[in-house]
Amino acid sequence: MFLILTALAAIICTVIWYANAPEDKYKVGLLSLIYWGATLMWLIDHVMAYLTEGGEFFEINLDATMLGILVIILGLIAWEIALLVSDPKGALKATLKR
């Protein structure tokens, strides 16, 4: 389930990024790359596990769903940190000057 959730998040972020391209003021492209990286990692993990161990390709249970949600939240946190560092609107700089 975590592969499905991260792939869905990657697709949604890519559509949002592409709709607003070429302007990427809020670094949605970075968020998209974070999720595509996670999706690629999960895909390789699933393929290797399926080839070596067999069994189900997709794990659809509560643990896999919670892992997918956690990965999405951690991707959002990394994106928020990148936004705070770049400060696209200058709000953080204006606040610190007071």
C-alpha positions in Angstrom: 0.0 0.0 0.0 2.9 2.4 0.7 4.0 2.0 -3.0 0.5 3.0 -4.1 0.2 5.9 -1.7 3.6 7.4 -2.6 3.0 6.9 -6.3 -0.4 8.7 -5.9 1.3 11.6 -4.0 4.0 11.8 -6.7 1.4 11.9 -9.5 -0.7 14.6 -7.7 2.4 16.8 -7.0 3.6 16.4 -10.6 0.2 17.5 -11.9 0.2 20.5 -9.6 3.8 21.4 -10.5 3.1 21.0 -14.3 -0.1 23.2 -14.1 2.0 26.0 -12.5 5.1 25.6 -14.6 7.4 27.3 -15.4 6.9 29.2 -12.1 7.8 27.0 -9.2 7.7 29.6 -6.4 6.7 27.1 -3.7 9.1 24.4 -4.9 6.3 21.9 -5.7 8.8 20.4 -8.2 11.0 19.5 -5.2 8.1 17.8 -3.4 7.3 15.9 -6.6 10.9 14.7 -6.8 10.8 13.6 -3.1 7.8 11.5 -3.8 9.1 10.1 -7.1 12.3 9.1 -5.3 10.3 7.3 -2.6 8.1 5.6 -5.3 11.1 4.4 -7.2 12.7 3.1 -4.0 9.5 1.2 -3.1 9.1 -0.1 -6.6 12.6 -1.6 -6.6 12.0 -3.0 -3.2 8.8 -4.7 -4.3 10.3 -6.1 -7.5 13.3 -7.5 -5.7 11.2 -9.0 -2.9 8.8 -10.5 -5.4 11.6 -12.0 -7.5 13.4 -13.5 -4.5 10.6 -14.4 -2.2 7.5 -14.5 -4.4 4.1 -13.9 -2.8 2.0 -10.8 -3.2 3.4 -7.8 -5.0 1.3 -5.2 -3.1 0.9 -5.3 0.6 -2.5 -4.1 1.5 -2.8 -4.0 5.3 -2.9 -1.4 8.1 0.9 -1.4 8.7 1.6 -0.8 5.0 -1.0 2.0 4.9 0.4 3.7 8.0 3.9 3.5 6.5 2.7 5.1 3.3 1.0 7.9 5.2 4.1 8.4 7.3 6.3 8.7 4.2 3.9 11.3 2.8 4.0 13.3 6.0 7.8 13.1 6.2 8.0 14.3 2.6 5.8 17.2 3.5 8.0 18.1 6.4 11.2 18.0 4.3 9.4 20.2 1.7 8.4 22.7 4.5 12.0 22.9 5.7 13.1 23.6 2.2 10.4 26.3 1.9 11.5 27.9 5.2 15.1 28.0 4.1 14.4 29.5 0.7 11.6 31.8 2.1 9.9 32.5 -1.3 7.7 35.3 0.0 10.3 36.9 2.3 8.0 36.5 5.3 10.6 34.9 7.5 13.1 37.6 6.8 10.5 40.3 7.5 9.7 38.7 10.8 13.3 38.4 11.9 14.0 42.1 11.0 11.4 43.3 13.6 
